[in-house]
Amino acid sequence: DIRQEITEALPGLFNPGSVIAILITMLLGFLFYALLAGLVGAGISRSEDLASAIQPLMMVAMAGFFLSYMSAAFNYDGDGNIIMTLSRYIPISSPFALPGAIAMGEMSAAETLISVSFLALLTGLMVLLVSKVYENIILYSGNPLKLGQIIKMAREK
């Protein structure tokens, strides 16, 4: 009976360590995407420009979502799916791929730690980048900034 199998497997899968790892992954993923949105928002000065400015961010988020979920959907044998493995370590897709993999017990503690650490590192780098851009752009008003201009502002100071 499938219910009995699930009932027997649940206590081992949802241990305190995995729940904490899932919560940290979700928090870091939210922060990562919020910082990306903040970076995009820093480059516009009028609300009319928001729709065109946010479009690349939405494409990145959708690419991460589809990378994680489609690789899982087409994983028939359960082993050796390189796309699924990569989606658990790439920061744009790991917030989507990790919680399910951790909950199902598909990742070891070491793999989880590496993936969460990588996401935390890149989120920390995003904090530094966005804070530098905001420092330089706080009083800017004018044409919407291009990505190259934003990167140039982040290198200043």
C-alpha positions in Angstrom: 0.0 0.0 0.0 1.4 3.4 -1.0 0.1 5.1 2.1 2.0 2.8 4.4 5.2 3.3 2.4 4.8 7.1 2.6 4.0 6.9 6.3 7.1 4.8 7.0 9.4 7.1 4.9 8.3 10.5 6.2 10.0 10.5 9.6 13.4 9.8 8.0 12.9 12.5 5.3 11.6 15.3 7.4 14.3 15.5 10.1 15.2 18.8 11.7 18.3 19.2 9.6 16.4 18.8 6.3 13.7 21.2 7.4 16.3 23.8 8.4 18.1 23.3 5.1 14.8 23.8 3.2 14.0 27.0 5.1 17.5 28.4 4.6 17.3 27.6 0.9 14.0 29.3 0.5 15.1 32.3 2.4 18.3 32.7 0.4 16.5 32.1 -2.9 14.0 34.8 -2.0 16.7 37.2 -1.0 18.7 36.4 -4.2 15.7 37.2 -6.5 14.8 40.2 -4.4 18.3 41.6 -4.8 18.1 41.0 -8.6 14.8 42.9 -8.6 16.4 45.7 -6.6 19.2 45.9 -9.1 16.8 46.1 -11.9 14.7 48.7 -10.0 17.8 50.8 -9.4 18.3 51.3 -13.1 14.9 53.0 -13.7 13.8 56.4 -12.7 10.2 56.3 -13.9 7.5 53.8 -13.2 6.6 53.6 -16.9 10.0 51.9 -17.5 9.4 49.2 -15.0 7.7 46.7 -17.3 10.5 46.7 -19.9 13.2 46.7 -17.2 11.8 43.7 -15.2 11.3 41.5 -18.3 14.9 40.2 -18.3 14.6 39.3 -14.6 11.4 37.4 -15.2 13.1 35.5 -18.0 15.9 34.5 -15.7 13.5 33.4 -13.0 11.5 31.4 -15.5 14.6 29.8 -16.9 15.6 28.8 -13.4 12.1 27.4 -12.6 11.9 25.4 -15.9 15.5 24.2 -15.5 14.8 22.7 -12.1 11.3 21.3 -12.7 11.6 20.1 -16.3 14.9 18.2 -15.5 13.0 16.5 -12.6 10.0 15.7 -14.8 12.1 14.0 -17.4 14.2 12.0 -15.0 12.9 8.5 -15.5 15.8 6.4 -14.2 16.6 8.6 -11.2 20.3 8.5 -11.7 22.8 10.3 -13.8 20.7 13.3 -14.9 23.4 16.0 -15.3 20.8 18.7 -15.9 19.1 17.9 -12.6 22.4 17.8 -10.8 23.4 21.2 -12.2 20.0 22.7 -11.4 20.7 22.0 -7.7 23.9 24.0 -7.8 23.2 26.9 -10.2 21.8 29.9 -8.1 19.0 30.8 -10.5 17.5 27.3 -10.2 18.7 26.0 -6.9 16.0 27.8 -4.9 13.4 25.8 -6.9 15.3 22.5 -7.1 16.7 22.1 -3.6 13.7 22.0 -1.4 12.2 19.1 -3.2 15.5 17.2 -3.5 16.2 17.7 0.2 12.7 16.7 1.3 12.8 13.5 -0.8 16.2 12.6 0.6 17.9 12.7 -2.9 20.8 14.8 -1.6 23.4 14.0 1.0 24.2 16.4 3.8 27.5 17.3 2.1 25.8 18.0 -1.3 23.1 20.1 0.5 25.8 22.1 2.3 27.8 22.7 -0.8 24.7 23.9 -2.8 23.4 26.1 0.0 26.8 27.5 0.6 27.2 28.4 -3.1 23.7 30.1 -3.1 24.7 32.0 0.1 28.0 33.1 -1.4 26.4 34.4 -4.6 23.6 36.1 -2.5 26.3 37.8 -0.5 28.0 39.0 -3.7 24.7 40.3 -4.9 24.3 42.2 -1.6 27.7 43.9 -2.2 26.9 44.7 -5.9 23.4 46.0 -5.2 24.6 48.1 -2.2 27.4 49.7 -4.4 24.9 50.4 -7.2 22.4 52.0 -4.8 25.2 54.1 -3.2 26.0 55.6 -6.6 22.5 55.8 -8.1 20.5 57.1 -5.2 20.1 60.6 -6.6 20.1 59.6 -10.3 17.3 60.8 -12.5 17.3 60.5 -16.2 17.2 57.9 -18.9 16.9 54.2 -17.9 20.3 52.8 -17.3 21.7 49.9 -19.3 23.4 46.9 -17.6 26.8 48.2 -18.7 26.2 51.5 -17.0 25.1 49.8 -13.8 28.2 47.6 -13.7 30.4 50.7 -14.3 28.7 52.4 -11.3 29.3 49.3 -9.2 33.0 49.5 -10.0 33.3 53.2 -9.0 34.3 54.2 -5.5 
